[in-house]
Amino acid sequence: MANPTYTINKGINKPVEFKGLKAQYIWHLGGSVVGVLVLFAVMYIVGISSYICLPVSLGLGGVLISRVYRMSRKYGQHGLMKLSARKSVPKSLSSKSRKVFTQLKKMP
């Protein structure tokens, strides 16, 4: 049986891409899978039936995988960082004094 080979890099100056996931979304997917495995282990150790643990874990895993792929397609390589940066910019600036503006120097 032959071992499958996976290409990770597409070329120079292009983002790391693996099976359609770009850049940081590979880490998001890995963290999601590890989280679901830990959740399954905790539920099983607590004593919940495996007939309940398995569908809950598979369902949550499927939802998380689809969300990560959707974010990768929607935002791309840097889009998620741009979205979080856009949320941190204030909608308006207010000043109670004109002193700030009168002390501005003209740039050459």
MOSULFEN-V472897 format. One record per residue. RES is the residue in one letter. NEAR is the number of other C-alpha atoms within 10 Angstrom. Layout:
RES/NEAR
RES/NEAR
This chain:
M/3
A/4
N/5
P/5
T/6
Y/8
T/9
I/12
N/12
K/11
G/8
I/7
N/7
K/11
P/17
V/19
E/17
F/15
K/10
G/12
L/22
K/22
A/17
Q/16
Y/21
I/19
W/13
H/16
L/19
G/11
G/12
S/17
V/18
V/12
G/14
V/19
L/15
V/13
L/16
F/21
A/14
V/13
M/18
Y/15
I/10
V/9
G/10
I/12
S/11
S/12
Y/8
I/12
C/18
L/14
P/12
V/16
S/20
L/14
G/13
L/16
G/19
G/13
V/11
L/17
I/17
S/13
R/13
V/18
Y/18
R/13
M/17
S/22
R/14
K/11
Y/14
G/17
Q/20
H/13
G/14
L/16
M/12
K/12
L/11
S/10
A/10
R/11
K/10
S/9
V/8
P/7
K/7
S/5
L/5
S/5
S/8
K/6
S/8
R/8
K/9
V/9
F/9
T/8
Q/8
L/8
K/7
K/5
M/4
P/3
